[in-house]
Amino acid sequence: MEAAIADLHDPKLLSSLIDLELQDPQRANVFGINHDNAESVILRRLELLKTVCSDFVQCCYTLNLLPLPLPSLWRAWLPLALQIADWRSQQNCPLIVGFLGGQGTGKTTLTQVLTLVLSHLNYQAISMSLDDLYLPYCDRLTIQQDDPRLARRGPPGTHDVQLGQQVLQQFRRQQFPVAIPQFDKSAWNGSGDRTDPILVPQADIVLFEGWFVGAQPIPKMLFETAPAPIVTEYDRQFARDMNERLRDYLPLWQLLDRLIVLYVSDYELSKRWRKQAEHKMIAKGNAGMIDSVIDDFVEYFCKALHPALFIHPLIRDANRANIVLEIDRNHQPGAIYAPPKTE
């Protein structure tokens, strides 16, 4: 990338970059790259790289993304930002893009980098998290009394869906300023509670991320053969009930213009990544979860909405998702493709 920035019009460099893009037909198809336009697409991305480089380096230091993830920037984040900008140019109101990804997939990092890159494309983007729609502490206490299985925040039923609809509709109707809800996870000894919202005076694009954003209810019979850790009848009933609660979120998902899925083939990777993060915190003298607690934590969410049951249908149907970004075992962006079209 350093060479590219130094000489954007080196014929050999340009030719090699074009060849790399066309070697992956699925990825090229997502971003509309073909033999006729490949040169102009690569030149546009190179110019954008040059423009964002300085701010990107500062962003990486802030997010502790070291060494600098330049391959991720070039192969995934820049083209995704350009695609989102193109989507926005096709409509007259703010664009709302959903990002679905399990624990450790890098949803927050991705949306922050995209916000930065989009600013260099003259679009004001803001990020919004499903986590910030959690019900207030007192309301969740009531829910827990009614259903002890919801002792942890996160599964369907622990969010204020109507508030989310209200906020996204305000963006869609351009009723600025918009108050984006905020949730303090440290309040009440880690149980969390609402805090003051952030007022957004203007926005062209909303990046709405969450661990089950866009997920759809599935047929009940699938829970009879559900994968681990859904192993007992108690687990299966919990999964069925969470599947039913997911219906309450459908009006919120209907406000999404596009959906991007961050896909991990093995949920065990979420455990590994969470353990790595906690080990780093402990090594620095901070509080952190031990491995057994992490296992229980990750499995709880898989019992609620297992990725194999709820994410697989999305990545197989172009009517439900627009782009799939695979996250590999090294925690880096991998294959990028569009779900196949179905009848």
N, C-alpha and C positions, 0 to 999 in steps of 0.2 A: 504493500500500500504506500510506503514511503516513496518508492520509485514512481508510482502512479501520480502522486501529488507533485513530485518534482517535475515531471514532464508528461502532461496530460495527453499530448499528441504524438508520443513515440509510436511509430507504426507497428513495431514488433510487439510492444506491450499491448497495444489496442487489439491486435490480431489474436494474441494469446487469451486475452480476456473474453473476446467474442467466442472463441472456440470453447472455452470453459462454460460459458452460458449455454451454448447450444448442445453441449454433451449431455445435458440433463433435460430431456424433452418435457417431463412433467413439470419441473420447476419453470422452464421457459414458457410453458403454456399458461401457468398461473399469472405471470407478469407480462404476458402478451409479447414475448420476444420471439422473433423469427429471423430468417436469413436476410430479409429485406430491411428490417428496422434495427437489427442488433447493434450496428455501429452507433446510430443516434442514441439508442437506449444507454449504451455503455458510456458514451461521452457525457450524457446528461447526469449519470450517476457519478462519474469522475468529477465533474464540476461541483456537484453537491458535496462529495467527499471533501474536496478542497475547502469548501465554504464552512462545513461543520467541524472540521478537524480540531481546531483549537478548543472550541466549546465542548466537544466530545471528550477530549483528554481531561478537561476539568471535571466533567460529569463523572467519568470513570473513577477519578480520585475521590470524589464525593461519595460514590456508591461502593467504593472499595473493590472495583473491578480491575484487578491487577493480576498478571500483566494485561496490557491493553488488548481487548478482544477485537482487534481489527478484522480478522476473518468473519466474525459474526456481524460486524457492522457492514462489511461489503456484501456478504452473501445473503444476509437476512434482513437486517434492520433498515438499511437504506432502501432496498427495493420495496419492503413493506410500507415504509413511509410514503414513497412515491405512488404506490398503489392506492393507499388511503387518500392521498391528495387528489388522485384522479377520480376516485369515487365521490369525493366532496365537490369536485368541479361539475359533477353531473346533476346536482340538485341545488335548490335555492334556499334551503334551510340547513341548520347545523346537522352534521352527519354523526350518527351514534353507532359506534363499533363495539361489539361485545368481544371479550377475550375470556375463553374458558381454559383453565389449566389447574391441575392438582397442585398439592403442596410441593414447593421446591422447583416448579417449572420455570420460574423467572417472570411471572406476570408483571410484578411491580417494576422490575428492571426494564422490561420491554416497553411498558407504557411510558416510563420516564424518558427513555432514549427516543422513542417515537415523538414525544412531546417536543423534545429539543430539535429533532430533525425537521419536524413539521413547521416549527417556527422559522426555519431557514427557507421554507417553501411558502412563507407568508400566510400561514394558517395558525390561528390561535387554538391550540388543543389543550384540553384539560383532562386529567384522569380522575376516575371515580371508582370506588371499590364497593363490591357487595358487602364487605365487612362493615362499612360505615352505615349500613342500613340495619344493623342489629337493633333489636328492641331495647329500650332502656332497662336498666338493672332491675327495677321493681317489677316490670312486666315479665321479665324472664324468670324471676322468682316465682311468680304466679304460674307460669307455664311449667316450671319444674315440679311444682306441687301437684299439678294435674297429670304430668307425664314425667316421671323421674328419669326416663331415658334421655331426656333433653337437658341433662345436667350441664352439658358442654354447649357453648354457643357454636353455631356453624351450620347444623343441618337445616333442611327446610322446616319452617315453623318458628325460627328464631329471628326472622327479619321483619321489618315493616315494609311490606310489599307496596302498599298504597303510597307511602312516602316516596319510594323509588319511582313509581309511576308519575307522581306529581312532579318530581324533579326533572325527569327525562322529558315529560310533556312541556315543561317550562322552557327547556332548551329547544325543543322542536319548534315551539311557537315564538321563540326569541323574546321571551318575557324576562328581560334582564333588569336588574341583577338577579342571579339565581343563587339560592343558599344551598350549598352542598353539605349534607350531613357529615359529621365527624364522630368517630368512636374512639375513646381512650381505653385501650386494652389493659392498661395498668391500674385503672380505678378499681376500688373494692377488692384490693389484694389479688388482682389479676382477673377478676370476674368481668370487669369492663363496664363502661357506661357511656352514655351520650355526652358530648362536650359541645362547645360552641361551633356552629357551622362556619364554613368559609364562603364569603360572598364573591361570586364570579361576575364581573361587570360585562363580559363579552366572551363568546366562544364560537368557533367555527366547527370544531370537532370534539366529541366526547368519547373518551376511551374508557369503557366500562368493564372492569375485570372482576372475576370471582371464580371460585373453584367449581361452581356448577352453573355459571351463567349460560343460558341457552339450552340447558338439559331438558329433555322431554320425558314425560311418564312413559313407562314401558308396559307391555302385557303382564298381568299378574302371574301367569303360568311360568314365566321365566325364572321366578324366584325358587321354584321347586328344584332347579338344577343350578342354583347360583354358585359361583366360585368362592373359595376361601378368601377372607375369613368369615363368610356367611355359612356357618356349618351347623348350627342348632336351629330348632324350631323358633326359639326366642329371637335369634338373629334374623331369621326369615320374616318373622312378623314385624320386626323393627324396619326391615328393608321395605316390606309392603306398605307400611304406614308412611314412611318417608316418601315413597313413590306417589302415594295419594296426596300428600301435602304439596308435592311438587306442582300439582295442578294450579295451586293458588298463584304460582309465579308466571304462568303463561301470559297473562296480560302485560307483565313487565317485559318479558322477552319479545313480545310483539312490537315493542317500541324500538327494537334494534334494527338498524339498516343493514348491517353486515355482522357476521360472526367468524372469528378466527379461533381455531382450536389448537392449543399447545398440547401435543399428544406424547405420552410416555407409554411404551409398550408394557412395562412391568411396574406395578405400583410399589414393589419392594424398593425401587430406586428412590421413592419419596422418603422412605425410612432412612436409607443410606445418606441422602443429602441433608436430611434434618439432623441426623447424628453428627455429621461433619460440622454443621453450623453450631450445634450445641457444644461440641468438643472444643471448637475454637473459642467460644465464649468462656467456657470453664478454664481453658488455658490462660486466658487473659485476666482471670480472677473474678469473672462475673458469674452470676447465678445461671445455671443451665440444667436441663432435664437429663436424667440418666437414661441409658439405652432402653431399659425395660419400660419406662414411662413413655418414651417416644414410640415404641412398638404399639403400645396400647392406644396412644393418641392417634396414630395414623390408621390403625385398624378400625377405630371407631368411625372414622369418616368413610372408610371403604365399606363398612357394614351399612351405613346410611345410604350412600349412592356409589355403588362399586363402578370403577372406570370401565370394566369389561362389559357392564350392562348398560351404562348410560352414555359413555363417550363413543364407544364403537359405532352405534347407530348414526351419530353425527358425522363421523369421518367417512361414512359410506353413502351419504345422501347429500347431493348438491342443493337440495331444497332446504336443508337444515343448517349447513355451514358453507362458507365461501372458500376458506383457506385452512389447510392443516399444516402446522409447523411442528415437526417431530423434534423432541429434545432427546439427544443421545445419552449414552451411559456416562459420558464425560461432562454432562451438564451443559452441552453446547447445542446450538441450533443444527439440526440435521436436515433430512429431506423436507422439501416444501412442495405441496401439491394441492390440487383441488379435488374434493370428493367427486366420485362419478355421478353422472346424471342418471336419475331413475325415471321410469315411466309414471 
